[in-house]
């Protein structure tokens, strides 16, 4: 969003120079502009720029395509936590690894809802988190980051119960990228960033914080989408 705003401000300056104040596209005016989806200040500015030939239709399409590339996963930051973590996270992994089965007592007599997937005797739990700026305040959309951002960030994988699954798949979402880490239950139990006792009374439950300070420590667990099943099998051993 920041890059889009900068690009449009540069073009607004060209429009001001060309039209000598004919249009009021100041920040103050745009902030007060009444908007109803999908009409907002961005289409208002762009329509003026095209009308006065400050940018061409091809220029607009390039701006649009570049923005989409930078923000192709931004919609995930709008989801409610449970919808994102459970519904989307599980469905996304199953689309990447269709060999995973929905668990049942027929597959595992000990199953009682404690993990998400089953594969050839391996119990698998999925956890997803969105990468956001460490600063407080603002919505997730406003704090969402690009994968090459230099800003400090936090990811929090919550309600981890290492004793309830053999393998854990962590999904990290940036505005423009998704990364995957595959850890065994022992990898989590012994990880120095695993904090036990997230909720009082929930024995064996904790959370794992991944930040800009320690993310490189998880490189050894990373797997590409096409290698996720192999990573799961390897970690189960």
C-alpha positions in Angstrom: 0.0 0.0 0.0 2.8 2.4 0.9 4.4 2.0 -2.6 1.0 2.5 -4.3 0.4 5.7 -2.4 3.9 7.0 -3.3 3.4 6.2 -7.0 0.0 8.0 -7.0 1.4 11.0 -5.2 4.1 11.4 -7.8 1.5 11.2 -10.5 -0.8 13.7 -8.7 2.2 16.1 -8.6 2.4 15.8 -12.4 -1.3 16.4 -12.7 -1.1 19.5 -10.5 1.8 20.9 -12.7 -0.2 20.2 -15.9 -3.7 21.4 -14.8 -2.6 24.3 -12.4 -4.9 23.4 -9.5 -7.9 22.4 -11.6 -8.4 19.3 -9.5 -8.3 19.0 -5.7 -6.5 15.7 -5.0 -4.9 16.8 -1.7 -4.6 14.3 1.2 -7.2 16.3 3.2 -9.7 16.2 0.3 -9.2 12.5 -0.4 -9.5 11.6 3.3 -12.9 13.3 3.5 -14.1 11.7 0.2 -17.2 9.7 0.8 -16.5 6.1 -0.4 -18.8 3.1 -1.0 -17.2 -0.1 -2.2 -15.7 -0.5 -4.8 -15.5 3.3 -5.3 -12.8 4.9 -3.2 -10.1 7.5 -3.2 -7.8 5.3 -5.3 -10.1 4.9 -8.3 -11.0 8.6 -7.9 -7.4 9.6 -8.3 -6.6 7.1 -11.1 -9.7 8.1 -13.1 -8.5 11.8 -13.0 -4.9 10.7 -14.0 -6.2 8.7 -17.0 -8.6 11.5 -18.0 -5.8 14.0 -18.2 -3.5 11.6 -19.8 -1.0 11.7 -17.0 -1.0 7.9 -17.1 -2.2 5.7 -19.9 -4.4 2.6 -19.6 -1.3 0.5 -20.0 0.3 2.4 -17.1 -2.7 1.7 -15.0 -2.7 -2.0 -15.8 1.0 -2.2 -14.8 0.3 -0.4 -11.5 -2.6 -2.8 -10.9 -0.6 -5.9 -11.8 2.3 -4.8 -9.6 0.0 -4.2 -6.7 -1.7 -7.6 -7.1 1.7 -9.3 -7.1 2.7 -7.5 -3.9 -0.5 -8.3 -2.2 -1.8 -11.6 -3.5 -2.3 -12.9 0.0 -3.6 -9.7 1.6 -7.1 -11.1 1.7 -6.0 -13.6 4.3 -5.4 -10.8 6.8 -9.1 -9.9 6.7 -10.1 -13.4 8.0 -11.2 -13.9 11.6 -8.6 -15.8 13.6 -10.4 -19.1 13.7 -11.4 -19.0 10.1 -7.8 -18.3 9.1 -6.1 -20.7 11.4 -8.4 -23.7 11.1 -10.6 -23.4 8.0 -8.1 -21.8 5.6 -4.9 -23.3 7.1 -6.1 -26.9 7.0 -7.7 -26.6 3.6 -4.6 -25.0 2.2 -2.3 -27.8 3.4 -4.7 -30.4 2.2 -4.7 -28.8 -1.3 -0.9 -28.9 -1.3 -0.7 -32.5 0.1 -3.9 -34.3 -1.0 -2.5 -37.6 0.3 -3.4 -36.4 3.9 -6.5 -38.1 5.3 -9.1 -36.6 7.6 -8.6 -38.5 10.9 -11.2 -40.8 12.4 -11.4 -43.6 14.9 -11.3 -46.0 12.0 -7.8 -44.8 11.1 -6.7 -44.2 14.7 -8.7 -45.7 17.6 -7.1 -43.1 20.0 -8.4 -40.2 17.9 -10.5 -37.7 19.7 -10.0 -34.4 17.8 -6.5 -33.7 19.0 -4.9 -33.3 15.6 -5.9 -32.3 12.0 -4.6 -34.9 9.6 -3.5 -38.6 9.4 -1.0 -40.2 7.0 0.1 -43.8 7.1 0.3 -43.8 10.9 1.5 -40.2 11.3 -0.7 -37.7 13.2 -0.3 -34.2 11.9 -1.3 -30.8 13.3 -1.5 -27.6 11.2 -0.8 -24.1 12.6 -0.9 -20.9 10.6 0.1 -17.3 11.5 0.1 -14.0 9.7 3.2 -11.8 9.7 2.5 -8.3 11.1 4.5 -5.3 12.2 5.5 -5.4 15.9 4.0 -2.0 16.6 0.7 -1.9 18.5 -2.5 -0.4 17.2 -4.1 -0.7 13.8 -5.8 -3.7 12.0 -4.0 -6.7 10.7 -4.5 -5.3 7.2 -2.7 -2.1 8.2 0.2 -4.1 9.9 0.6 -6.7 7.2 4.1 -7.0 5.8 5.9 -7.9 2.6 8.4 -10.8 2.8 11.3 -8.5 2.1 10.3 -5.9 4.7 13.0 -4.6 7.1 10.5 -3.8 9.8 10.3 -5.9 13.0 7.6 -8.5 13.0 5.9 -11.1 15.1 4.3 -14.5 14.4 2.7 -16.4 17.2 1.8 -20.1 16.8 -0.6 -20.7 19.7 -2.2 -23.6 21.5 0.6 -26.0 20.6 0.3 -29.4 22.3 3.4 -31.4 21.3 2.0 -34.5 23.0 -1.1 -34.6 20.7 0.6 -35.0 17.3 3.7 -36.5 15.8 4.4 -33.8 13.3 3.5 -30.1 13.1 3.3 -28.0 10.0 3.6 -24.2 10.5 2.3 -21.9 7.7 3.6 -18.3 7.7 1.8 -15.8 5.6 3.1 -12.5 4.3 1.3 -10.2 1.9 3.2 -11.6 -1.0 4.6 -15.0 0.1 3.9 -18.1 2.1 6.5 -20.2 3.9 6.3 -23.6 5.5 8.1 -25.2 8.4 7.8 -28.9 9.4 8.7 -29.8 13.0 8.4 -33.0 15.0 6.8 -32.9 18.4 10.3 -33.3 19.9 11.6 -30.3 17.9 8.9 -28.2 19.5 9.4 -29.6 23.1 13.1 -28.8 23.0 12.9 -25.5 21.1 14.2 -22.6 23.1 11.5 -20.4 21.7 8.7 -22.7 22.8 6.9 -21.1 25.8 5.0 -23.6 28.0 1.8 -22.8 29.8 -0.1 -20.6 27.4 -3.3 -21.2 29.3 -3.5 -22.0 33.0 -4.5 -25.6 33.6 -3.8 -26.8 30.0 -0.9 -29.1 30.8 1.6 -29.5 27.9 0.2 -26.6 25.9 2.3 -23.6 24.8 3.1 -21.2 22.0 6.0 -20.6 19.7 7.1 -17.1 18.8 8.9 -16.5 15.5 10.2 -12.9 14.9 12.6 -11.1 12.7 15.2 -11.8 15.4 15.0 -15.6 15.3 13.4 -16.6 12.0 16.7 -17.7 10.5 16.9 -20.4 13.3 14.0 -22.1 11.6 15.6 -22.4 8.1 16.5 -26.1 8.9 12.8 -26.9 9.2 11.6 -25.1 6.0 10.1 -27.1 3.2 8.9 -26.2 -0.2 5.3 -27.0 -1.1 6.2 -29.9 -3.3 8.4 -31.4 -0.5 5.9 -31.1 2.4 4.8 -34.8 2.4 8.4 -36.0 2.3 9.3 -33.6 5.2 6.3 -34.9 7.2 7.4 -38.5 6.7 11.0 -37.7 7.6 10.1 -35.8 10.7 7.8 -38.7 11.9 10.9 -40.9 12.1 
